[in-house]
Amino acid sequence: MGKTKEALRVSALGIAANTALSLLKLLAGVFAGSAAMVSDAVHSMSDVASSVIAMAGQKTSSRQDANHSYGLERMESAAAVALSGVLFFVGAGIGYAGLEQLMPGRGELEAPGVLAAIAAIVSIGAKEALCWYTMAKAAKYNSTGLMAEAKHHRTDAWSSIGSLAGILGARMGVPLLDPVASVVISIFVVKDAIEIFMKSISQVTDKACEPETEEAMRAVASSVDGVMSVDLLKTRLFGDKIYVDLEIGAQESMPLSQTHAIAESARSHVEKAFPEVKSCMVHVNPVCEIEGEIELENK
């Protein structure tokens, strides 16, 4: 199964699971009188919206036409940016709702029912399972969109842990802990939203790869027969793909066909060693040897 189809299938599974969990937690929160569980349900509902955005990004990123000859991989990163915005505002809303209940004059708080605790436990187990499953698929297909979804599942699991702690604390005689849990949930949601935003925005601003990755690419290019030097190597992230500009040195006395073969070999080696490289453009600089020393010709 291709990357796009698999990503859409994983996203569809996440949407179905989150929808079911949202309804379960919302009903449990309402009937058990738990503000934390209602907040947790709202968080899961935001995950449904986030998954829809990710699915749209996955589907669009696979398109390639005359007007987009490089494809639309950045659409997946753009979708992740939008998704982080949804998480940020939902997290802030959850925190505000929790703080409102902690304000003086709100009346006496009551401990939530046991149904809320059961719903939280079910949510923790389901969301952790979804997180590990989605992370595995994200790693397999090197998908930033799926990795963002996995983080959302993990965030939802943490929010359910916070809900469970607040619910159990409230049932043990400290009702104030239930709305406090809502504030704790908001902190995790906002933190995760910021992390997703920072990673995604770097992919739509032509950020270079990590220095370690570039050094590894230099080593691969240098190992190719006929390559006398690696004069320049530039990289830029394009969604979950990498574009590489490479300048190598080759003996100036070689015929054009031979230097072309060396350039093609360097390109092939880099693209095979780094599957995430979508394109590697190679330029050959003429190099002459004078008394045992290599000298680069003026370009």
N, C-alpha and C positions, 0 to 999 in steps of 0.2 A: 504493500500500500504506500502511495506517495506521501510526501510530507504534508501537503495541503489537506488531502483527504483524511489522513490520520489526525491532524490537528483539529479539523472540524468535528471529527468523531469524538475526540477527547473533550472538546468544548461542549458538544451536545450532551455528553454524559454529565459534565459538570453542571450544566443548566438544569437538567432533569433532577439531579441530586439536590442542588441548592433550592430549587422550587419546592421540593417535597420537605426539605428541612426548614425552609422559611415558614411554611404553613404549620408544620408541627410545632415550631418554637413560638410562633405568634399565638396559636391557640392555647399552648401551655402557659405562655406568659399572661394572657388575658384571663384565663380561668383560674390560674394559680395566683394571680395578683403580683406578678414579678416584673418590675420595671427593667431589671437587668436582662431578663429573657426576652422581653419585647424589643429592647435595643439590639440584642443578639439576632433576633429575627430580621430586624431592619438591615443589619449588616449582611446577612445572608441574601436578602433581597437585592442589595447592592452588588453582590457577587453575580447574581443572575444578569443584571444589566451589564456588568463588566465582561462576562463571558460572551454576551451578544456582541459587544464591541470588538472583543478579541476574534470572534468568528468572522466578523465583517472584515477585519484587518487581514486575517489569514486568507480569505477568499480573494480579496482585492490584490494582495501582494503577489499572487501567482500569475496575474495578467501581464501580458506583454503585447504591445501593438506598435504601429508605425509612429505614434506620438510619444511612446515610452520605450525606446529601444533598449534601455538598461533595465527594464522591468519596474515593478512597483514594490520592491522589498521594503522601502521606507514606510509604506502604509501600515505595516505591522507595528513598527515602532511608534508611528503617529497614533495608532489605536491604543497602544500601551500608555502614551502620554495622556490621552483622553480618559482612559481607565483610571489612572492615578488621580486625576482631578475628581472623578466620581468618589473614589475612596476617601480623599481628603475631606470633602464637604460632608460626606456621610459620617465620617469619624468625628468631625467638629460638631455635627448635629447631635450625635449620641452623647458627647461630652457635655454639651449645653443642657440637654434634657436631664442628665444625671445631676448636674449642679443645681438645676432648678428645684429638684426634690430635696436637696440638702439645705435650701434656703430657709431661714427662720420664718415661722408663720405658715408653713405648709401643712400643718396638722400632724397628728400622730401616725407614724408609719406602722404597717402591719407586716408580719413575716409571711413570705410567699408559701404556697402549698408545695407538697412533695412532687407534684407533677412537673413543676419547673425544673427540679433537680434531675429527674429522669430524662427530660428532654435535653438538658445540657450534656449528660453523659452520652446519650445517643449521638448528639451532634459532634462531640469530641472524637469519638471513634470513627464516624463516617468521614469527617473532614480530614483527619490524619491519613486515612486510607486513600482518599482522593488526592491529597497532597503528594504522597509518595508515588502514586501511579502517574500523575501528571508530570512530576519532576523527571521520572524515568523517560517518558516520551519526549520531554523538552530536551533532555541530554542527547537522546538518540537522534533527533532531527535538528538539533542546535537552533531551537525556536525561542526567541525572546518573548513572544506572545504567550506560549505555553508556560514558560518559566514564570511570567507574571501571574498567570492563572494559578500556578502551584503556590506562589506566595500568598495569593488571596485565600486559598484553602487553608494554609497554615495560619494566616491571620484570623480566620474565622474559628479555627480550632482554639487559638489562644483566647479569643473573645469568649468562647464557650467555657473555657477553664476559668476565666475571670467571673463569668456569670455564675458558674457552679460554686466558686468560693464565696461570692456574695450571698447566694441563696442559702448555702449551708450555714454561713455565719449569721444570717438573719434568722434562720430557723432555730439557731442555738441561743437566741436572745438578744441579738444586736441587729434590729431591723434596718439601721442606717447603712449596713454593709451592702444591701441590695442596690441602692442608687450609686453607692461608691463604686460598685463593680461596673456600672455604666461608664463612669469616668475612666476607669482603668482600660476598658475596651477601646475607648476613643483614642487613648494614647498609642496603643498598638496599631490601630487602623491608620492614624495620621503618620506615624513613623514609617510604616510600610509604604504608604502612598508617596512619601517624599523619596524613598529609596528607588521605587519604580520609576518615578519621574526623572530623577537624576541619571539613571542608567539609560532610559529610553531617549532622553533629550541628547545625550552624547552620541547616539547613533544617527541622529538626523542633522548633526552639525559637523560631519566629516572628521570626527575624532580619530586619531591614530591608534593603532593597536598598542598593547603594552610593550615596553622596551624589550622584555624577554622574548616576546613573540617575534619582534623584528630581528633580533639577534639570531634567533633560530632560523629565520628565513634567509638571512645573510649566509649562514653556515651552509644551508642547503644549496644555495646558488653558487657559493664558492667551491663546492665539491664537484661541480659539473666539469667534465673534461673540456679543456679549451678556454675556460674562464680564468683569466689572469688576475682579475680584481673585481670587486664589487664597489663601484664608484658612488652609487646612490641607491637608496631604497626608501620609498615613501609608501605609507599605507593609510587607508581611510575606511572607517566602518560605514556600511551602507545597509541599514537594517541589521539582519543577522549574517550578512555577507561581508567579505573584505575585498577591496580593490588594491592592487599593488602596482606601483611604478618602479621599475628596476633598470638601473644602468650598469652594464658590465663591461669589462675591458677584454679585448681579444687581440691576438697578434695581427698587426696591420698588413702583413704580407699575405695573409690568407685570402683566398678568393671569396667573393660575396656569398656564393652558395654554401661555403663552409662556415662562415661567420653566422649566416642565417640559421644553419643547422644547430650551431652552438646556442643561439638565442632561443630557438624552439625547445631545445633540451632543457635550458635553464627554466623556461616558463613551465614546461611539463613537470619538472622535478618539484617546483614550488607548489603548483596546484595539486599534485598528488600527495605531497607531504602535509598540506594544509587544505583539507576538503572544504573548509568554509571560504576559501578564496574563490570568488566568482570569476575574476579576470586578473591576469598578470601581464602587463605590458612591458616588453623588454627592449631597451635601446642599447646598441653596441658601440662602444668607443674604441677607436684604433689605438693600439699600444705598440711602441717600438722598444727594442732592447739595445742599449748603447753600453758597450763594455760591461755586460753582465747586469746592468741596472735597467729596470723597467721605467719607461718614460711615457706619459700619456700625451698623445698628440693634441694640439689645439683643436678645439671643436669649432 
